[in-house]
Amino acid sequence: MIIDFIPTFSKYEFCHASTVCCLKDKTLVAYYAGKYEGHRKTGIWLSIKRDGIWSQPTELFNSKNFIGRELPCWNPVLFQDSEKLFIYFKIGKNPAEWSGYYSESIDFGETWLNPKALNKDIVGPVRSMPVKIGNHFISGSSNEMFGGYIHFELSNNGINWKKIIPNIESEIGDCIQPALLKLNEKELIAYARSSSGVLVSTCSNDAGKSWSKVSKTKILNPDSAIEIKSIEDNFHLLAYNKSNIKRSPLMLAYSNDGINWNDIILIIEGDGEYSYPSMSVYQDDVIITFSNNRKFISCVSLNVDELKRKEVLPFAD
């Protein structure tokens, strides 16, 4: 397994929270970058890989260009639907003051329309891609004011969203940034980071229109973002930090039912932070990007058949 370093804003600057989308002839990775987290000039940047070569990064958006004020941008999320590619991101001094924005591309990320604001009180996909069930999209989102709680947003067009808030009891603690796993055309499971040392989860049996009470799982979590993808009906992947105190190691686990998980690959470990994984599936490959000490965005490519046979090394204990 080879870890690839993606050209980003600058190896001496800050970059974080990548999102990856694999298309037929290229891989797009977006992230936010600047002098430090929350710096007023932090913008949304994009790197593209074609024919095995990463382009030099370009700045897609900064707040001054379209709202006339210098405010930091945060947490981009790429999402491809049919012939349209969306990117969602946030603007605000800090997560408690986020406003949601989006842009669209009809040429697979080569050019982008001017960003527009989402509906009032709608943040948009806060970390992971939405999923599509039937004719509507479901996004995992969260309000990160005064700690934070998860919610979900439903849309028929990717632009106008309706908020749905599950029941979260006080012993759960803060929980944010849910990632969605689609089991079938009615059933979904969402997992979210929390302040309680483990992931929390909630389920929907009606295509995301209502959700069960949020409950703790046994999966360790240091209050850090995760990523989850359904590869096939009975093969799902979870990228997460296997710790309740630090953002290392970064682990990949698999499940046949979306509930019971087994570690399969140790992606990376060591001193420092390896966090905020994003995952995209294209043909026979799974592409995972993550923040490498918030100085680089790193990338690994894994073969689906090898993952299913558990032949990729090194194996986790």
C-alpha positions as CSV (number, residue, x, y, z in Angstrom):
1,M,0.0,0.0,0.0
2,I,1.5,3.3,-1.1
3,I,0.6,6.6,0.5
4,D,0.5,9.4,-2.0
5,F,1.1,13.1,-1.0
6,I,-1.3,15.4,-2.9
7,P,0.1,18.8,-3.9
8,T,-1.7,21.3,-1.6
9,F,-1.7,25.0,-0.8
10,S,1.8,24.8,0.6
11,K,3.6,22.3,2.7
12,Y,4.3,25.0,5.2
13,E,0.7,26.1,5.5
14,F,-2.4,24.5,7.0
15,C,-4.8,22.2,5.0
16,H,-7.5,20.0,6.3
17,A,-10.9,18.2,5.7
18,S,-10.4,16.8,2.2
19,T,-13.2,15.4,0.1
20,V,-12.5,13.1,-2.8
21,C,-14.6,12.3,-5.9
22,C,-13.5,9.9,-8.6
23,L,-14.7,10.4,-12.1
24,K,-14.0,8.5,-15.3
25,D,-10.8,10.3,-16.3
26,K,-9.7,12.0,-13.1
27,T,-9.8,12.3,-9.4
28,L,-10.8,15.5,-7.7
29,V,-9.7,16.4,-4.1
30,A,-10.9,19.5,-2.4
31,Y,-10.0,20.8,1.0
32,Y,-9.7,24.1,2.9
33,A,-6.3,25.7,3.3
34,G,-4.7,28.8,4.8
35,K,-2.2,30.1,7.3
36,Y,-4.1,28.3,10.2
37,E,-7.5,27.0,10.9
38,G,-10.0,29.8,11.1
39,H,-7.7,32.4,9.4
40,R,-9.8,34.9,7.6
41,K,-8.2,34.2,4.2
42,T,-8.7,30.4,4.4
43,G,-10.2,29.3,1.1
44,I,-11.5,26.1,-0.7
45,W,-8.7,24.6,-2.8
46,L,-8.8,21.8,-5.5
47,S,-6.2,19.3,-6.7
48,I,-6.9,17.1,-9.7
49,K,-5.2,13.8,-10.7
50,R,-5.1,12.9,-14.4
51,D,-3.1,10.1,-16.0
52,G,-1.4,9.4,-12.6
53,I,-0.2,13.0,-12.1
54,W,-1.5,15.5,-9.6
55,S,-2.0,19.1,-10.8
56,Q,-0.8,22.1,-8.9
57,P,-3.7,23.2,-6.6
58,T,-6.0,26.0,-7.5
59,E,-8.2,28.1,-5.2
60,L,-11.8,27.6,-6.1
61,F,-13.5,30.0,-3.6
62,N,-12.7,32.5,-1.0
63,S,-15.4,34.5,0.8
64,K,-14.2,38.0,-0.3
65,N,-14.8,37.1,-3.9
66,F,-18.5,36.5,-3.5
67,I,-19.7,38.0,-0.2
68,G,-17.3,40.9,0.0
69,R,-15.9,40.0,3.4
70,E,-12.9,38.0,4.5
71,L,-14.2,35.0,6.5
72,P,-12.7,31.5,6.6
73,C,-14.1,28.7,4.5
74,W,-14.5,25.2,5.9
75,N,-15.3,21.5,5.2
76,P,-15.9,21.2,1.4
77,V,-18.0,18.1,0.3
78,L,-18.0,17.0,-3.3
79,F,-21.0,15.1,-4.7
80,Q,-21.6,13.8,-8.2
81,D,-25.2,13.3,-9.3
82,S,-25.8,12.3,-12.9
83,E,-24.3,15.0,-15.1
84,K,-24.0,17.6,-12.3
85,L,-21.2,17.9,-9.8
86,F,-21.9,19.8,-6.5
87,I,-19.5,21.2,-4.0
88,Y,-20.8,22.2,-0.6
89,F,-18.9,24.3,1.9
90,K,-19.3,26.5,4.9
91,I,-18.3,30.1,5.7
92,G,-18.0,31.6,9.2
93,K,-15.6,32.7,11.9
94,N,-15.9,29.3,13.6
95,P,-18.2,26.3,13.3
96,A,-20.8,27.8,15.6
97,E,-21.3,30.6,13.1
98,W,-21.3,28.6,9.9
99,S,-23.5,29.4,6.9
100,G,-23.9,26.8,4.1
101,Y,-22.9,27.5,0.5
102,Y,-22.8,25.5,-2.7
103,S,-21.6,25.6,-6.3
104,E,-22.3,23.5,-9.3
105,S,-20.2,22.2,-12.3
106,I,-21.5,20.7,-15.5
107,D,-18.1,19.9,-16.9
108,F,-17.0,17.5,-14.2
109,G,-15.1,20.1,-12.1
110,E,-13.3,22.0,-14.8
111,T,-15.3,25.2,-14.2
112,W,-17.7,26.2,-11.4
113,L,-20.6,28.5,-11.1
114,N,-20.5,31.4,-8.6
115,P,-21.4,30.0,-5.1
116,K,-24.8,30.6,-3.7
117,A,-26.1,30.4,-0.1
118,L,-28.2,27.5,1.0
119,N,-31.5,28.1,2.8
120,K,-31.4,29.8,6.2
121,D,-30.4,27.4,9.0
122,I,-29.3,24.8,6.5
123,V,-25.5,24.0,6.7
124,G,-25.5,21.3,4.0
125,P,-23.4,18.2,4.0
126,V,-21.1,18.9,6.8
127,R,-18.4,16.2,6.2
128,S,-19.5,13.2,4.1
129,M,-21.2,13.0,0.7
130,P,-25.0,12.8,0.6
131,V,-26.6,9.5,-0.5
132,K,-29.5,9.2,-3.0
133,I,-32.6,7.1,-2.3
134,G,-35.3,7.1,-4.9
135,N,-35.7,10.7,-6.2
136,H,-34.2,12.5,-3.1
137,F,-30.9,13.1,-1.4
138,I,-30.1,12.6,2.2
139,S,-27.3,14.6,3.8
140,G,-25.6,14.1,7.2
141,S,-25.2,17.5,8.9
142,S,-24.8,19.0,12.3
143,N,-25.2,22.2,14.4
144,E,-21.9,22.8,16.0
145,M,-23.0,25.6,18.3
146,F,-22.5,25.1,22.0
147,G,-21.1,21.5,21.6
148,G,-23.1,20.2,18.7
149,Y,-25.8,17.8,17.7
150,I,-26.4,15.8,14.5
151,H,-29.3,16.2,12.1
152,F,-30.2,15.2,8.6
153,E,-31.2,17.2,5.6
154,L,-33.4,16.0,2.7
155,S,-33.6,17.4,-0.8
156,N,-35.1,16.7,-4.2
157,N,-32.6,18.8,-6.1
158,G,-29.5,19.2,-4.0
159,I,-30.2,22.9,-3.5
160,N,-33.3,23.2,-1.2
161,W,-33.1,21.1,1.9
162,K,-35.4,20.1,4.8
163,K,-34.0,19.5,8.3
164,I,-34.8,16.4,10.3
165,I,-33.5,16.1,13.9
166,P,-33.3,12.7,15.6
167,N,-33.8,12.2,19.4
168,I,-30.5,12.7,21.2
169,E,-30.5,12.1,24.9
170,S,-28.2,14.0,27.3
171,E,-25.9,11.0,28.2
172,I,-24.8,10.8,24.5
173,G,-22.9,14.1,24.9
174,D,-21.9,16.2,21.9
175,C,-22.1,14.4,18.5
176,I,-21.5,15.9,15.1
177,Q,-20.7,15.1,11.4
178,P,-22.7,12.0,10.7
179,A,-21.7,9.7,7.8
180,L,-24.4,7.8,6.0
181,L,-24.6,4.2,5.0
182,K,-27.3,3.2,2.5
183,L,-28.3,-0.5,3.1
184,N,-31.2,-0.5,0.6
185,E,-33.9,1.8,-0.8
186,K,-35.5,2.2,2.7
187,E,-32.9,1.5,5.3
188,L,-30.0,3.7,6.4
189,I,-27.5,3.8,9.2
190,A,-25.7,6.9,10.3
191,Y,-22.5,6.9,12.4
192,A,-21.2,10.1,14.0
193,R,-18.2,11.3,16.0
194,S,-18.9,12.1,19.6
195,S,-17.4,13.5,22.8
196,S,-18.1,10.2,24.7
197,G,-15.1,8.2,23.3
198,V,-17.1,6.1,20.9
199,L,-19.1,6.5,17.7
200,V,-22.8,7.0,18.0
201,S,-25.4,5.8,15.6
202,T,-29.0,6.1,14.5
203,C,-31.1,4.2,11.9
204,S,-33.9,5.0,9.4
205,N,-36.4,2.6,8.0
206,D,-38.2,5.1,5.8
207,A,-35.6,6.4,3.5
208,G,-34.3,9.1,5.9
209,K,-37.7,10.7,6.8
210,S,-37.4,9.7,10.4
211,W,-34.6,8.3,12.6
212,S,-34.2,6.2,15.7
213,K,-32.9,7.4,19.0
214,V,-29.2,8.1,18.8
215,S,-27.2,5.5,20.8
216,K,-23.6,4.7,21.6
217,T,-21.7,2.0,19.8
218,K,-18.6,0.1,20.9
219,I,-16.4,1.6,18.1
220,L,-13.7,3.8,19.5
221,N,-13.6,7.5,18.5
222,P,-11.5,10.4,19.7
223,D,-14.2,13.0,18.6
224,S,-12.9,12.9,15.1
225,A,-14.6,12.6,11.7
226,I,-15.1,9.3,10.0
227,E,-16.0,8.0,6.5
228,I,-18.3,5.2,5.5
229,K,-19.2,3.6,2.1
230,S,-21.3,0.8,0.8
231,I,-19.3,-1.1,-1.8
232,E,-21.9,-3.8,-2.4
233,D,-25.1,-4.9,-0.7
234,N,-23.2,-7.0,1.8
235,F,-19.8,-5.3,1.9
236,H,-19.3,-1.9,3.6
237,L,-16.2,0.0,4.6
238,L,-15.5,2.3,7.5
239,A,-12.4,4.6,7.9
240,Y,-11.9,5.8,11.4
241,N,-9.4,6.6,14.1
242,K,-9.1,3.5,16.4
243,S,-8.6,5.4,19.6
244,N,-10.7,7.3,22.2
245,I,-7.9,9.9,22.9
246,K,-6.0,10.7,19.7
247,R,-6.3,10.8,15.9
248,S,-4.0,7.9,15.3
249,P,-4.0,5.2,14.0
250,L,-6.2,5.5,10.9
251,M,-8.0,2.2,10.4
252,L,-10.2,0.6,7.7
253,A,-12.9,-1.8,8.8
254,Y,-15.4,-3.8,6.9
255,S,-18.9,-5.1,7.7
256,N,-21.4,-7.4,6.0
257,D,-24.5,-5.8,7.7
258,G,-23.4,-2.3,8.5
259,I,-23.6,-3.0,12.2
260,N,-20.8,-5.4,13.1
261,W,-17.4,-4.2,12.1
262,N,-14.0,-5.9,11.8
263,D,-10.7,-4.1,11.2
264,I,-9.0,-5.1,8.0
265,I,-6.2,-2.6,7.2
266,L,-4.1,-0.3,9.3
267,I,-3.7,2.7,6.9
268,I,-1.3,4.7,8.9
269,E,-0.2,5.2,12.5
270,G,2.4,7.1,14.5
271,D,2.9,10.4,16.3
272,G,0.8,13.2,15.1
273,E,-2.7,13.3,13.5
274,Y,-4.1,11.2,10.6
275,S,-7.7,12.2,10.4
276,Y,-10.8,13.2,8.5
277,P,-10.9,10.4,5.9
278,S,-12.9,10.8,2.7
279,M,-13.7,7.9,0.4
280,S,-14.7,7.4,-3.2
281,V,-15.3,4.3,-5.2
282,Y,-14.6,4.0,-8.9
283,Q,-14.8,0.7,-10.8
284,D,-12.5,-1.7,-8.9
285,D,-10.8,0.8,-6.6
286,V,-11.4,2.5,-3.4
287,I,-9.7,5.9,-3.0
288,I,-9.2,7.3,0.5
289,T,-7.8,10.7,1.3
290,F,-7.0,12.1,4.8
291,S,-5.3,14.9,6.6
292,N,-1.7,14.2,7.4
293,N,-0.8,16.4,10.4
294,R,-2.9,19.1,8.8
295,K,0.2,19.9,6.6
296,F,-0.6,17.6,3.7
297,I,-3.5,15.7,2.2
298,S,-2.5,12.1,1.7
299,C,-4.2,9.5,-0.6
300,V,-4.2,5.7,-0.8
301,S,-5.8,3.5,-3.5
302,L,-7.1,0.0,-2.6
303,N,-8.4,-2.7,-4.9
304,V,-11.9,-3.9,-4.0
305,D,-11.3,-7.6,-4.8
306,E,-8.2,-7.6,-2.6
307,L,-10.1,-5.9,0.2
308,K,-12.8,-8.6,0.0
309,R,-10.2,-11.3,0.1
310,K,-8.4,-9.4,2.9
311,E,-5.1,-9.6,1.0
312,V,-4.0,-6.0,1.4
313,L,-1.1,-5.5,3.9
314,P,-0.4,-4.6,6.5
315,F,-3.3,-6.2,8.4
316,A,-4.6,-4.7,11.6
317,D,-4.6,-6.9,14.7
